[in-house]
Amino acid sequence: MNPILGIDVGGSGVKGSLVDLDQGTLLQDRYRIPTPQPATPAAVADAVAQIVAFFNYKGPVGCGFPAIVKNGVAQTAANIDKSWIGTSIETTFGKACGNPVFATNDADAAGMAEMHFGAGKDEEGLVILITIGTGLGTAIFYKGMLIPNTELGHLIWKNNKIAEAYCSSGARERLKISREEWAGRFNKYLLHLELLFSPDLFILGGGESKYFDTFKDALTTNARVLPAQLLNNAGIIGAAAYAETHRRVSLHGLHGRHGGHG
Ligand code: BGC
């Protein structure tokens, strides 16, 4: 299979690389551009175009995006500029880079990669992947099937705030709390998700997953907990896989009617 370019748009960095989808690996070191502030459609599209040019790439581009994504259009904008709401990610990035772009939620992309190539491989039960970064992203799988756009980082939490404002990495930095205090908070969040969903497995990804060994002992859920095996590359690999799947759908004239989530 030809390499596919996967791009992960995050609250702090826009990262991309060529992905080998037979192996689920990056073919080159990822190229990262700090997320422009404000992260408007034009500014982020420029960063995406720079990544595509860096790899001198022609072909379908997969994009994981930090919002609810339906049919390629952003529906929310928690950690990016509000002008994204209602904007087509696929058209905006497609015009800027001159390639067809296929966009999905960033946590859903990371989840798909982990279920296929990483910590969730062959898992048949209920799996919740959480990306811990600027925001908290979630992806739920049951018997390997994704329920898209779940947004459990936006569960209403204490003082009418959302869970993401309580225990994402972004919250830890903003509130200047120790890693130990953060781990206690994150544990409470996992226990709440366990109460609601009875998962068999939590997979923890995003930037924070590289510190998994330092906080795993603070987690008291009965579900198994594993760090994302593809670490912070899961979003790039899953985005490329999404483009490969949906490129084929669009070749058959079905793009835009393929079931709703982007
Ligand atoms: C967004 C999600 C996203 C997550 C991680 C949240 O604020 O609402 O769509 O998956 O951040 O980037």
Boltz pocket constraint, residues with backbone or C-beta under 6 A from the ligand:
constraints:
  - pocket:
      binder: B
      contacts: [[A, 9], [A, 10], [A, 11], [A, 65], [A, 66], [A, 67], [A, 68], [A, 76], [A, 78], [A, 79], [A, 105], [A, 106], [A, 107], [A, 131], [A, 133], [A, 134], [A, 135], [A, 136], [A, 137], [A, 138], [A, 151], [A, 153], [A, 154], [A, 164]]
      max_distance: 6.0
